[in-house]
Amino acid sequence: MRQPELSTRQLRAFLALAEQRNFTRAAAQCHLSQPAFSALIRTLEDSLGARLFDRDTRRVVLTPEGELFDASARRLLEDMGTALLDLAEHVQLRKGRVRVAALPSLAAGWLPGVFAEFMQMAPGIRVDLKDALSDACIAMLRAGDVDFALAATGADTSAQGDLRARRLCADNFHLVCRADHPLANETRLTARKLAPWPFIQMARNSSVRQALDAALHPMRMNAVFEVEHLATVTGLVEAGLGISVVPALTLFHFRREGIVTRPLALPGLKRTLYLVQRREGSLSVAAQALADLVVARLGALKIG
């Protein structure tokens, strides 16, 4: 059986007549002429296949079917009002949720300031953050666990790919070493000058390591440690156990007395950062607003 199609206009007209029990007053309440109002009630009854009102020259009363429909009509209008209010709150950034996956170096250093700005602008929006390496960020995006990712890979952005990426910036690299290390005052840093010294590597699946290996190939560093976290690199460098090379956006880890950071201009040594989202479907209003803010703030950032 085909379901009848009802409009909020019909429902409001029905409830007005059920309350007023008078066509003239109900039509005025709905800002309609009496003929137009009568036609609206007649169309509603035809759609439902039931007479909802008994009317004569003296009175209008609900039929048994009208009594039954009264509660449903009120509930339908209330649900519609709730749905429209909920949608309006999402659209106006008063309510909602945004899920972001980001590289740890962004999640710990630069991104919190952007989140703070966004949450001040839209305090009703909840922001969820997953900090992970690039491959894990992309996997979460593909699984639908996050709305967009900030990663050092654009993944497959071909026409056949399931993702699309927007290039944000290129992150330059710096040498980090102790202030008393000979390289701290070296006039011109080169890969060959770094190669003999004990070196602290990041894990092989990190974007930092991948960028460094690609730029130095086939040269190998004198690796003495291979670690997962930049905080560990900081501690090892501070203890004089080696030097390292890290992106500019991670330098907040190394702002310590006794540690020196120096720009390292090696051919091809850059880490490109992307905002990645699924190709199919749009971001929610809240997610798009945060993505736009990320693009604006990172694009304005001086990275050197």
RODO-2510 file (C-alpha; in nm, 4 decimals, decimal comma):
residues 304
     n   res          X          Y          Z
     1     m     0,0000     0,0000     0,0000
     2     r     0,1367     0,3402    -0,0982
     3     q     0,2087     0,5687     0,1942
     4     p     0,0327     0,9074     0,1817
     5     e     0,2489     1,2164     0,1337
     6     l     0,1862     1,4776     0,4007
     7     s     0,3115     1,8341     0,4269
     8     t     0,3690     2,0428     0,7379
     9     r     0,1178     2,2883     0,5898
    10     q    -0,1521     2,0200     0,5912
    11     l    -0,0626     1,9119     0,9448
    12     r    -0,0777     2,2682     1,0765
    13     a    -0,4129     2,3225     0,9058
    14     f    -0,5510     2,0021     1,0597
    15     l    -0,4362     2,0989     1,4107
    16     a    -0,5722     2,4520     1,3730
    17     l    -0,9161     2,3182     1,2808
    18     a    -0,9016     2,0549     1,5556
    19     e    -0,8373     2,3323     1,8107
    20     q    -1,0652     2,6070     1,6714
    21     r    -1,3531     2,3796     1,5583
    22     n    -1,4370     2,6575     1,3154
    23     f    -1,3227     2,6933     0,9519
    24     t    -1,3183     3,0725     0,9531
    25     r    -1,1052     3,1044     1,2681
    26     a    -0,8739     2,8158     1,1666
    27     a    -0,8211     2,9664     0,8197
    28     a    -0,7321     3,3039     0,9766
    29     q    -0,4878     3,1318     1,2132
    30     c    -0,3150     2,9757     0,9104
    31     h    -0,3242     3,3046     0,7133
    32     l    -0,5351     3,1470     0,4383
    33     s    -0,8643     3,2310     0,2746
    34     q    -1,1472     3,0050     0,3832
    35     p    -1,1789     2,8376     0,0373
    36     a    -0,8031     2,7671     0,0269
    37     f    -0,8127     2,6333     0,3817
    38     s    -1,1113     2,4079     0,3059
    39     a    -0,9306     2,2745    -0,0035
    40     l    -0,6221     2,1981     0,2086
    41     i    -0,8263     1,9961     0,4598
    42     r    -1,0038     1,8149     0,1772
    43     t    -0,6703     1,7261     0,0134
    44     l    -0,5408     1,5926     0,3465
    45     e    -0,8458     1,3721     0,3914
    46     d    -0,8156     1,2457     0,0333
    47     s    -0,4460     1,1623     0,0900
    48     l    -0,5271     0,9687     0,4063
    49     g    -0,8353     0,8063     0,2623
    50     a    -1,0351     0,8969     0,5738
    51     r    -1,2768     1,1659     0,6865
    52     l    -1,1163     1,3556     0,9743
    53     f    -1,3937     1,6024     1,0596
    54     d    -1,7700     1,5942     1,0774
    55     r    -1,8994     1,9354     0,9850
    56     d    -2,2329     2,0999     0,9319
    57     t    -2,3549     2,4567     0,9433
    58     r    -2,3387     2,4686     1,3224
    59     r    -2,0291     2,2756     1,4308
    60     v    -1,7029     2,0970     1,3404
    61     v    -1,5920     1,7895     1,5381
    62     l    -1,3253     1,5271     1,4958
    63     t    -1,4310     1,1865     1,3660
    64     p    -1,2876     0,8769     1,5427
    65     e    -1,0196     0,8675     1,2725
    66     g    -0,9562     1,2379     1,3300
    67     e    -0,9112     1,1741     1,7036
    68     l    -0,6623     0,8986     1,6199
    69     f    -0,4715     1,1206     1,3758
    70     d    -0,4580     1,4172     1,6157
    71     a    -0,1853     1,2696     1,8379
    72     s     0,0164     1,1524     1,5363
    73     a    -0,0050     1,4932     1,3694
    74     r     0,1207     1,6683     1,6814
    75     r     0,4067     1,4211     1,7126
    76     l     0,5019     1,4566     1,3451
    77     l     0,5145     1,8363     1,3688
    78     e     0,7139     1,8205     1,6914
    79     d     0,9633     1,5771     1,5358
    80     m     0,9916     1,7971     1,2289
    81     g     1,0541     2,1027     1,4453
    82     t     1,3211     1,9179     1,6437
    83     a     1,4902     1,7972     1,3243
    84     l     1,4939     2,1470     1,1722
    85     l     1,6288     2,3000     1,4940
    86     d     1,9009     2,0347     1,5175
    87     l     2,0006     2,0955     1,1554
    88     a     2,0066     2,4729     1,2087
    89     e     2,2327     2,4347     1,5117
    90     h     2,4747     2,2214     1,3091
    91     v     2,4719     2,4639     1,0157
    92     q     2,5251     2,7633     1,2459
    93     l     2,8145     2,5868     1,4261
    94     r     2,6314     2,5671     1,7572
    95     k     2,6328     2,1890     1,7635
    96     g     2,8288     1,9057     1,6025
    97     r     3,1482     1,7068     1,6000
    98     v     3,4647     1,7128     1,3910
    99     r     3,7133     1,4251     1,3867
   100     v     4,0707     1,4932     1,2753
   101     a     4,3746     1,2699     1,2316
   102     a     4,7095     1,4496     1,2341
   103     l     5,0805     1,3855     1,2488
   104     p     5,2117     1,3968     1,6074
   105     s     5,4386     1,6889     1,5180
   106     l     5,1336     1,8916     1,4124
   107     a     4,9070     1,7600     1,6877
   108     a     5,1508     1,8561     1,9631
   109     g     5,2954     2,1795     1,8330
   110     w     5,0960     2,3829     1,5847
   111     l     4,7439     2,2377     1,5756
   112     p     4,6354     2,3080     1,9384
   113     g     4,6423     2,6819     1,8714
   114     v     4,4172     2,6360     1,5674
   115     f     4,1806     2,4161     1,7687
   116     a     4,1651     2,6791     2,0417
   117     e     4,0752     2,9472     1,7867
   118     f     3,8099     2,7258     1,6268
   119     m     3,6525     2,6213     1,9584
   120     q     3,6328     2,9840     2,0695
   121     m     3,4566     3,0645     1,7420
   122     a     3,2284     2,7579     1,7676
   123     p     3,2129     2,6486     2,1341
   124     g     2,9306     2,4018     2,0695
   125     i     3,1410     2,1910     1,8329
   126     r     3,3287     1,8941     1,9763
   127     v     3,6696     1,8284     1,8185
   128     d     3,8194     1,4787     1,8344
   129     l     4,1921     1,4407     1,7581
   130     k     4,3785     1,1237     1,6617
   131     d     4,7553     1,1732     1,6558
   132     a     4,9305     0,9144     1,4409
   133     l     5,1874     0,8678     1,1661
   134     s     5,0842     0,9395     0,8073
   135     d     4,9925     0,5831     0,7071
   136     a     4,7726     0,5417     1,0152
   137     c     4,6082     0,8815     0,9516
   138     i     4,5197     0,7761     0,5972
   139     a     4,3900     0,4381     0,7169
   140     m     4,1587     0,6091     0,9688
   141     l     4,0324     0,8413     0,6957
   142     r     3,9586     0,5526     0,4600
   143     a     3,7795     0,3651     0,7390
   144     g     3,5532     0,6658     0,8015
   145     d     3,6876     0,7168     1,1540
   146     v     3,7865     1,0801     1,0860
   147     d     3,6563     1,3596     0,8640
   148     f     3,9952     1,4650     0,7301
   149     a     4,3642     1,4015     0,7913
   150     l     4,6741     1,6206     0,8125
   151     a     4,9510     1,3991     0,6825
   152     a     5,2799     1,3960     0,4952
   153     t     5,1323     1,1903     0,2135
   154     g     4,8581     1,2718    -0,0293
   155     a     4,7954     0,8978    -0,0755
   156     d     4,6473     0,8117    -0,4156
   157     t     4,5087     1,1371    -0,5496
   158     s     4,4659     1,0224    -0,9074
   159     a     4,1275     1,0468    -1,0775
   160     q     4,0622     0,6850    -0,9808
   161     g     4,1691     0,7290    -0,6201
   162     d     3,9317     0,7338    -0,3249
   163     l     4,1000     1,0349    -0,1633
   164     r     4,1804     1,3897    -0,2604
   165     a     4,4581     1,5952    -0,1082
   166     r     4,5274     1,9642    -0,0820
   167     r     4,8905     2,0664    -0,0470
   168     l     4,9395     2,2821     0,2614
   169     c     5,3106     2,3576     0,2846
   170     a     5,6632     2,2223     0,2531
   171     d     5,8366     2,1701     0,5873
   172     n     6,2117     2,2403     0,5852
   173     f     6,4594     2,0394     0,7943
   174     h     6,7047     2,1377     1,0666
   175     l     7,0049     1,9836     1,2348
   176     v     6,9689     1,9452     1,6118
   177     c     7,2728     1,8955     1,8292
   178     r     7,4221     2,0074     2,1579
   179     a     7,5620     2,3587     2,1760
   180     d     7,9086     2,2173     2,2458
   181     h     7,9014     1,9876     1,9413
   182     p     8,1475     2,0725     1,6596
   183     l     7,8613     2,0986     1,4078
   184     a     7,6944     2,3709     1,6142
   185     n     7,9329     2,6286     1,4664
   186     e     8,0144     2,4641     1,1327
   187     t     8,0070     2,7317     0,8622
   188     r     7,8448     2,5171     0,5932
   189     l     7,6500     2,2042     0,6776
   190     t     7,6531     1,9183     0,4265
   191     a     7,5414     1,5562     0,4371
   192     r     7,9043     1,4390     0,4311
   193     k     7,9865     1,6497     0,7361
   194     l     7,6931     1,4956     0,9257
   195     a     7,7582     1,1362     0,8188
   196     p     8,0443     1,0423     1,0597
   197     w     7,8675     1,1557     1,3761
   198     p     7,6470     0,9297     1,5916
   199     f     7,2955     0,9827     1,4567
   200     i     6,9535     0,9419     1,6152
   201     q     6,7042     0,8139     1,3590
   202     m     6,3276     0,8222     1,3647
   203     a     6,1361     0,4993     1,2978
   204     r     6,1350     0,3781     0,9359
   205     n     5,7596     0,4316     0,8918
   206     s     5,7735     0,7979     0,9988
   207     s     5,7473     1,0769     0,7424
   208     v     6,0633     1,2336     0,8890
   209     r     6,2688     0,9199     0,8255
   210     q     6,1237     0,8633     0,4795
   211     a     6,2050     1,2195     0,3688
   212     l     6,5583     1,1957     0,5102
   213     d     6,6324     0,8548     0,3538
   214     a     6,5074     0,9744     0,0142
   215     a     6,7232     1,2898     0,0224
   216     l     7,0403     1,1143     0,1417
   217     h     7,0195     0,8000    -0,0748
   218     p     7,2507     0,6121    -0,1177
   219     m     7,4382     0,7670     0,1760
   220     r     7,3674     0,6183     0,5200
   221     m     7,3962     0,7927     0,8516
   222     n     7,5876     0,6513     1,1467
   223     a     7,2705     0,5513     1,3321
   224     v     7,3113     0,4660     1,7011
   225     f     6,9447     0,4895     1,8015
   226     e     6,6155     0,4436     1,6165
   227     v     6,3195     0,5801     1,8116
   228     e     5,9460     0,6431     1,7715
   229     h     5,9017     0,9775     1,9461
   230     l     6,0580     1,3213     1,9047
   231     a     6,0615     1,3689     2,2809
   232     t     6,3018     1,0724     2,2937
   233     v     6,5207     1,2337     2,0269
   234     t     6,5328     1,5472     2,2434
   235     g     6,6493     1,3565     2,5484
   236     l     6,9170     1,1631     2,3583
   237     v     7,0518     1,4784     2,1903
   238     e     7,0527     1,6633     2,5221
   239     a     7,2534     1,3814     2,6771
   240     g     7,5160     1,4129     2,4031
   241     l     7,4427     1,0688     2,2572
   242     g     7,4046     1,1880     1,9006
   243     i     7,2740     1,4444     1,6526
   244     s     6,9542     1,4348     1,4500
   245     v     6,7717     1,6022     1,1626
   246     v     6,4064     1,7052     1,2091
   247     p     6,1412     1,9187     1,0315
   248     a     6,0925     2,2832     1,1236
   249     l     5,7415     2,2185     1,2608
   250     t     5,8904     1,9888     1,5259
   251     l     6,1457     2,2373     1,6600
   252     f     5,9312     2,3242     1,9630
   253     h     6,0575     1,9945     2,1103
   254     f     6,4158     2,1241     2,1036
   255     r     6,3770     2,4684     2,2578
   256     r     6,6028     2,3884     2,5475
   257     e     6,9124     2,5468     2,6852
   258     g     7,2163     2,3586     2,5579
   259     i     7,0543     2,2441     2,2311
   260     v     7,1177     2,4170     1,8999
   261     t     6,9025     2,3955     1,5862
   262     r     7,0353     2,4973     1,2460
   263     p     6,8674     2,5054     0,9026
   264     l     6,9885     2,2222     0,6814
   265     a     6,9660     2,2988     0,3090
   266     l     7,0130     1,9604     0,1451
   267     p     6,8820     1,9023    -0,2103
   268     g     6,5401     1,7359    -0,1995
   269     l     6,5129     1,7393     0,1786
   270     k     6,1591     1,8649     0,2373
   271     r     5,8453     1,7176     0,3888
   272     t     5,5248     1,8146     0,2110
   273     l     5,2126     1,8318     0,4267
   274     y     4,8604     1,7762     0,2968
   275     l     4,5008     1,8052     0,4082
   276     v     4,3438     1,4813     0,2873
   277     q     3,9746     1,3935     0,2686
   278     r     3,7600     1,1320     0,0996
   279     r     3,6832     1,2072    -0,2637
   280     e     3,3190     1,1045    -0,2339
   281     g     3,0867     1,3135    -0,0199
   282     s     3,1095     1,6557     0,1383
   283     l     3,2428     1,7553     0,4763
   284     s     2,9916     1,8687     0,7353
   285     v     2,9606     2,2445     0,7816
   286     a     3,1664     2,2212     1,1030
   287     a     3,4367     1,9998     0,9495
   288     q     3,4634     2,2285     0,6465
   289     a     3,4951     2,5340     0,8725
   290     l     3,7813     2,3732     1,0660
   291     a     3,9500     2,2528     0,7460
   292     d     3,9314     2,6060     0,6028
   293     l     4,0847     2,7464     0,9201
   294     v     4,3668     2,4903     0,9077
   295     v     4,4414     2,5856     0,5461
   296     a     4,4364     2,9578     0,6274
   297     r     4,6579     2,9330     0,9353
   298     l     4,9107     2,6848     0,7984
   299     g     4,9293     2,8768     0,4717
   300     a     5,0176     3,1925     0,6648
   301     l     5,2759     3,0169     0,8821
   302     k     5,6420     3,1044     0,8194
   303     i     5,8292     2,7740     0,8095
   304     g     6,2040     2,7869     0,7882
***
